[in-house]
Amino acid sequence: MFDIGVWELALIGVLALIILGPQRLPEVARTAGKWVGRMRQFVASVKSDFDNELRTEELTELRKLHTELNETRQLIQRSSSDAFEGLQQGLDAGRLAADVEKPVKRKLAANKQAKKRKTTTRTAPRKKAATKRKTRGARRTRSR
């Protein structure tokens, strides 16, 4: 607290012994000790009161933060559950639509395959015949 070293205390003690004398020095030292003790006790009580006030303010602040965090957590849970339900409903609706569309898609695929079969069987013989004609014509021109 004060910047007083050992030598300064010794000097104060010697001066007090010279000024007060050996008979009054113990009484004055006792009284001074009581006052110093009371001052320390007062400072400690003020310090503890100040700390208690800070703790109560911090606790109220922490309680507010705790309630805000709980509200945020509940909001996130609600929004995520709503989103999950929406996705689930979308998937269920998609499954229903897929169940309805499956026969239609099968018919379309079957029609496409049937058309491919018809077109491949018609064009293949024509191409062979056309290539045979070309080769026959080429042979005729050579032989002439």
C-alpha positions in Angstrom: 0.0 0.0 0.0 2.6 2.5 1.1 6.1 2.2 -0.1 7.7 1.9 3.3 10.7 -0.4 3.7 12.2 -2.1 6.7 14.6 0.8 7.4 11.9 3.4 7.4 9.8 1.3 9.9 12.9 1.0 12.1 13.4 4.7 12.0 9.7 5.4 12.9 10.0 2.9 15.8 13.1 4.6 17.1 11.6 8.0 16.9 8.3 6.8 18.6 10.4 5.3 21.4 12.3 8.5 21.9 9.2 10.8 21.7 6.7 8.6 23.6 9.0 6.8 25.9 9.1 3.2 26.9 6.0 3.3 29.1 3.5 4.8 26.6 4.8 3.1 23.5 3.0 -0.3 24.1 -0.4 1.5 24.6 0.1 3.6 21.4 1.1 0.5 19.5 -2.0 -1.4 20.7 -4.3 1.5 19.7 -2.6 2.0 16.4 -3.0 -1.8 15.7 -6.7 -1.6 16.5 -7.2 1.3 14.1 -5.2 -0.5 11.4 -7.3 -3.6 12.0 -10.5 -1.6 11.8 -9.4 0.1 8.6 -8.5 -3.3 7.0 -11.9 -4.7 8.1 -13.7 -1.7 6.6 -11.8 -2.0 3.3 -12.5 -5.7 3.2 -16.2 -5.2 3.8 -16.4 -2.5 1.1 -14.5 -4.8 -1.2 -16.9 -7.7 -0.5 -19.9 -5.5 -1.0 -18.6 -4.3 -4.3 -17.9 -7.9 -5.3 -21.3 -9.0 -4.3 -22.9 -6.3 -6.4 -20.8 -7.3 -9.4 -21.8 -10.9 -8.9 -25.5 -10.1 -8.8 -25.2 -8.0 -11.9 -23.2 -10.7 -13.6 -25.8 -13.3 -12.5 -28.7 -11.3 -13.8 -26.8 -10.8 -17.1 -26.0 -14.5 -17.3 -29.6 -15.3 -16.6 -30.7 -13.1 -19.4 -28.2 -14.7 -21.7 -29.4 -18.1 -20.6 -33.0 -17.3 -21.4 -32.0 -15.8 -24.8 -30.0 -18.9 -25.6 -33.0 -21.1 -24.7 -35.3 -19.0 -26.8 -32.9 -19.2 -29.7 -32.5 -23.0 -29.3 -36.3 -23.4 -29.3 -36.6 -21.2 -32.3 -34.0 -23.3 -34.2 -35.7 -26.5 -33.2 -39.1 -25.3 -34.3 -37.7 -24.1 -37.7 -35.8 -27.2 -38.3 -38.7 -29.4 -37.4 -40.9 -27.3 -39.7 -38.4 -27.7 -42.5 -38.1 -31.4 -41.8 -41.9 -31.8 -41.9 -42.1 -29.8 -45.1 -39.4 -32.0 -46.7 -41.2 -35.1 -45.5 -44.5 -33.9 -46.9 -42.7 -33.0 -50.2 -41.2 -36.5 -50.3 -44.5 -38.1 -49.6 -46.2 -36.0 -52.3 -43.4 -36.9 -54.6 -43.9 -40.6 -53.9 -47.6 -40.2 -54.6 -46.9 -38.4 -57.8 -44.2 -41.0 -58.7 -46.7 -43.8 -58.0 -49.2 -42.1 -60.3 -46.6 -41.4 -62.9 -45.0 -44.8 -63.0 -47.6 -46.5 -65.2 -47.6 -43.5 -67.5 -43.8 -43.5 -67.8 -43.8 -47.3 -68.4 -46.3 -46.9 -71.2 -44.3 -44.1 -72.7 -41.1 -46.1 -72.5 -42.9 -49.1 -74.0 -44.2 -46.9 -76.8 -40.7 -45.6 -77.5 -39.2 -49.0 -77.6 -41.9 -50.2 -80.0 -41.3 -47.3 -82.3 -37.6 -48.0 -82.3 -38.2 -51.6 -83.2 -40.5 -50.6 -86.0 -38.1 -48.0 -87.5 -35.1 -50.3 -87.2 -36.7 -53.2 -88.9 -38.0 -51.0 -91.8 -34.8 -49.1 -92.5 -32.4 -51.9 -92.3 -33.6 -53.9 -95.3 -33.9 -50.7 -97.4 -30.3 -49.8 -96.8 -29.1 -53.3 -97.8 -31.2 -53.1 -100.9 -29.8 -49.7 -101.7 -26.3 -50.9 -101.3 -26.9 -53.9 -103.5 -28.4 -51.7 -106.2 -25.4 -49.4 -106.1 -23.0 -52.4 -106.4 -25.0 -53.9 -109.2 -25.0 -50.7 -111.1 -21.3 -50.3 -110.6 -20.7 -53.8 -111.9 -22.9 -53.2 -114.9 -21.0 -50.1 -115.9 -17.7 -51.9 -115.6 -18.7 -54.8 -117.7 -19.9 -52.6 -120.5 
